Amino acid sequence: MALRAPLLLLLALAACGDQRLPQLELAGSALGTTFRVAIVEPLADLDSEALEADILAELAEVDRLASTWRSDSELSRFNAERSTDWLEVSAEFCAALAGALDVSRLTGGAFDMTVGPLVNLWGFGPDGPVEEPPPADQIERAMQSVGYDKVHADCQRGTARKDHEAIYVDLSGWAKGYAVDALAELLNASGLHNYLVEIGGELRVRGHNSERRNWAVAIEAPSTSARVPHAVIHVTDTSIATSGDYRNYFDYSNSRYSHTIDPRTGYPVAHELAAVTVIHPVSAFADAMATALLVLGPDAGPPLAEDLGLAAYFLVRRKTGIEEIATPQFDLLSAS
């Protein structure tokens, strides 16, 4: 998760005769992806340069906490630790572990922060792509180092441990949402009430947009050839996260292998569920849950989402086209 300086800082003022409200936009690169912050009706005395610096500092802190690319991040130090004893960790790191473990338990391991060895084996990790599926015996060996139940967090004592030294934790399915939440709290503390925060496609919104309406968020169509919206929802005071299987994959022997790996089997998902969108107040939870529901597929995902009271929207590939499945909670929130 490399952090770089922002690429754009602009203030969009309503033109003469235009009824749109003033909007401040900050954008750039962070955590190995891009970020955008849009603030409607910024305070007259808002120091935009100071806010920009605070945003970059917050993103840098998340990078130091959860980057798998930095050897000095707290996550990398935890992964490099050979001991299986309880280790002292920061409150932020422990909370991230505990939150990810909660999602793993809720989904029966469909979300698993220890899936990294499998992701890498299938060519979607830091070792680079592969041209064909790995042998079954390699998958079996990698599975020995996978399992969320092999990681433990005791946040009352500020400690964490892993069952054996080979466990490798990857918080990438949690960190973007965590960073979105951190920026939202920063904006709240700055007295800002109408904003959008987006990092790598994960969104959190508050208040209204520049047209004094709820924020309009496009849900992308599950297409490998074009980026077009499938649907548009209007939401406020919540987070939106989407996971899909149509952007990162490889083909081999007339079969397509998605980057979405089922931690319970060691193999890429092979069902018809193309994408899942989750609406939830906490972006980190929405981020991880969207991943888990995508792994669970069109049969197990929607019932679990409904049982948990989640606002979730599923796009399923059928022979007749894309089938939409929405939980009642999703219909309620997206129509508000």
Steps between C-alpha positions, in 0.01 A plus 500: 500500500719783381404852598556790261411867499155607376453559129219753516372774726223719369210709623191472280288810551143531379500700178282805457143380466595144604311375805766247594667549836875567532706181509860445604677199351820332612640201312818302466669163543529297819499141625588372153190656348331840465296708739249782466338728755213729394374754755179690431462847653843506666526736794599852406801487732605147400874476444503268198879460504496395865213258431692354207801447724283333766345268240842395371624447855200279578556293186870470583405370844279229349788412267736465798241285672386258230731504197627163379751677273683688776732293717465755780119493522347353813336229290830401337671487837221276632533272197878482538476405867600138555356477851155356568480678836269793567658816357432859599330687213349844451133558578437580132665181377318287755167658404566423133580136580195468724269657243626272222462198728140598576414498128676165460291347777176649366569354154643164600843588363389632161697811595845407630793736551743205484410412138817669366700180427217377278458835324871502424502137387223574249697792356311793650752596767840675518681211327320586176268316260502133404402348168322190630337375819741375769519126574264360760784405734623862509151619581477244779831617648393867481174414676701391805591867553148629447227537761367801686468286814880488512514874583395640838446852631450608862435871472434546870863408559622648171650173381476263204653170399501235227502124542815441297769709337391436140170689542492802269237766565381725217263781597448632145135389516455720805753784469335707225173508691689572821669796330166630370363489854809680632463783248128530574573539870761764416243695298242465777750638751564793265133598518415387145153356443465436124769292336600195300814296574616240245808278510546238229126476440397483867270790590363679802260793475340744739233765456416615149673562168543831322142476370364472857404138439619167632821384338456313170725193486537288187530123531718376217375245251691168526677535167858412408501731198349833614440704812134597494241532776250222555296694755508825695401524866445810714630478857622710789675454835636156413769302318487304176739222396496277193693180422504343154667214314522661155810721516784269608520147363686272262382249239640151461373202300160654433448585868510838676664531841394799711722682749230435761632197687279299733714459815299193596591303187820660371351554153357803317125533518322338206137597552282747309513790749678786323486783755372595843432846641458555874366812674602537865589787735854364543703490179751242623217260582329563165831443319568164667139383485474572126802274448351227718162506328669480161684188615178346636329530162140543382354217707658558842574874482152658482346289781793578732480871420128500577551303823759755613274791410746628240421732213648299212453493123609204285557486125480141377590381150224290352465364147225756444707792632577664835266416784472752785448382858453763770435455868207693648746719689672596176172596334412712802829689516554550129149640460541754779 
